[in-house]
Amino acid sequence: LSNIDYCVVAKSICSVTYSKMYEEVVTNSLLRILVAYDKTKNNNLLDLADKISAYIFSHNTHDMAFINRMQVIKRRREFSISEIEEMLDRKNKLGKLNNDNIMLLAAINSLLDNSREVDFCLKNMSQKQRNTYMAYPISIFLGK
């Protein structure tokens, strides 16, 4: 990780023509970068994740892109009031807990440090959903 030119990596990723398929590839890379950051606390990785998540969010503001953007921010600083309001608004728009939104609700509650609501979501997930959720880098916030 020490011989990587992170600026070149960010420019390369962000210069490709955006598409839905490319978003999936870049999102997977973002998640791997966050896992590496959590293990190493290398701020260059967090800076790279910040650039990539901003790039994705600038092209698509769906809930998952927003959650990934917010989890990068949470690793860097506390949320602003407007960011918290946006999370609460998105959480409310997701509605009642169901199989389609349970992962998103768990993620937003993790970002907001709502441990009881995260626990409730986890208990209502299938084993497969729970295993998937716990494999995502956002699960690092469960212990906080």
PyMOL commands that set and color helices and strands:
alter all, ss='L'
color gray80, all
select helices_A, chain A and resi 6-14+20-40+43-59+63-76+81-94+102-111+115-124+127-135+137-143
alter helices_A, ss='H'
color red, helices_A
deselect
rebuild
show_as cartoon
